[in-house]
Amino acid sequence: MQRFIPVLCAGLVALAAPFAHAETTAPLTPDAALHKALAYSPALKAQRENILGTHGERLQSGLAPNPEFSLEAENILGNGSANGVKGAEITLGIAQTLEMGGKRGARISAAERQTDIAAVEYAAGALDLLQAAANTWTEAAAAEEELRLAQSQEKLARDVLGNVSKRVAAAAESAIQKSKADVALAAARAAAAKAERKQAAATAALAARLGEETLPALDTAAFFAAAAPDSQSETIAQNPDVSLIEAGIAFARANLALERANAVPDITLEAGVRDSRDADEQSFLAGVSIPFPAFNRNQGAIRKAGHDIAKAEHEKSAMLDALNAALQLAQSERDAAHAEIAILEGDILPAAEKAFAQARSGYQSGKFAYLEVLDAQRTLFDVKTQRIAAFRDYHLATAAVDRLTGRHMNLIPVSAAEKK
C-alpha cells in the first residue's frame, strides 16, 4: 500500500522537464506519448490536490478539543442589595474535555486510510490516463497508416488508368475498360479524402490528449510491431483497483474502531474562581462531568460500520472476479490479433502482392483482362487494410492488458515531498 503514497507535483514537473524544449521532428513513439500525457494531464493534477487535502484531514484528526473559557455574573442589575454590581458574584472558569476510549488515535487511523485511498485512486487514474493515451496514439497511428494506404491506392489507380488508356488508344482494349479505370480512380480519390479527414481528427485528438498544438509523424515501426504475448505471467496483482478495494476495507475497519471509540463518554474537567463582591471573598471552583450513556451508546453507527466492512469484503470478491474476467478477455483479443497478424504477414499479404504483380504484368503483356487487374488490386488493398486493423486491435488489447496488470506503474512519479 505504501508504494502508492503519495504521488506529487515535483515528480510531474521532473517528468515534464525533458519535453519542455525538446524538438518535435523525431517520430512520436508510444512511450513518449505516455510520458507527455502524464506530464500534461489536468485530471491527474486535480487528483494530486485530493491527496494533499487528505493530508490536511490527517492533521486535523490529531488535534485535541479546544478548552472553553466562561464568565458568569450573578446578582447584578436587580433590586435592593442586587442593585448594580455591588452584590455581584462573578465566576471565571475554564473547562477542558478529555477524549476517552482512544478517539484521537482512531480518528488518525481513519484519516490515514483516507490518504491511502486517495493515493491509490491517483495511481488508478494515472493508469486510466495511460491506457487512454495509448489508445489515442494507436487510433492516430492507424489513421495515419490508412491515409498512406489510401494515397498509395490512389497512385496505383492512376498508374493503372494510364496503362489502360494506352491500350485503349492502341485499340488493344475496349473503351469500357477505361471507364472502369476512371471509376476506380474516382473511388480511390474519395477514399483518400475520407482517410485524410479521419487522420486529421485522430491527430487532433492525440494532440489534445498530450497538451500539444501540433504533433510530428507517428512512429510507423512502433505501430507495425507486435511482440509475442506471454499471458501466463500476467496477473492483476499490481492492479491498483485491487489495492483500492483493500484500502476501502482498511478504512471501513478503521471507521468501526472510531465508532466504537465514540461510544465511550468523554470527561470534562472544570476549574474556576468566584469573586463575591458583597462579602469581598474569593473562592476556587472545581468540577467534573461525564455523560451517562443511558440511551445513546452509538450503537446504530457501530452496526452500520460493521456492515460496511462486510460490504467492502464482498465488493472485493466481485472486483477480483470482474478484473480476472476482463484480463482474460483482453488477453484473448490480443492473442487473436497477434495470430491474425502472423497469418497476414506470413502468408496472405505476400500472396496478394504476388497476385497483383502477376496480374499487372500479365495485363501489360496482353495475357490478362483488366478485370483480373482490378480484382487483384482490390484484394491487395483489402489485405493491407485488414493488416492495419489487426495491428490496431493488437495495440488496443495490449493497452487493456497493461491497464489491468498495472504494467506502467513505474511511470507514475512519486515524490518524497508529498509524504505525510
Buried (B, 14 or more C-beta within 10 A) or exposed (E): EEEBBBBBBBBBEEBBEEBEEEEEEEBBBBBBBBBBBBBBBEEBEEBBEBBBEBBEBBEEBEEEBEEEEEEEBEBBEEEEEBEEEEBBBBBBBEBBBEBEBBBBBBBBBBBBBBBBBBBBBBBBBBBBBBBBBBBBBBBBBBBBBBBBBBBBBBEBBBEBBEBBBEBBEEEEBEEEBBEBBBEBBEBBBEBBEEBBEBBEEBBBBBBEBBBBEEBEEBBEEBBBEBEEBEEEEBBBEBBBBBBBBBBBBBBBBBBBBBBBBBBBBBBBBBBBEBBBBEEEEEEEEEEEEEEEEEEEEBEEBBEEBBEBBEEBBEEBEEBBEEBBEBBEBBBEBBBBBBEBBEEBBEEBBEEBBEBBEBBBEBBEEEEBBBEBBBBBBBBBBEBBBBBBBBBBBBBBBBBBBBBBBBBBBEBBBBBEEBEE
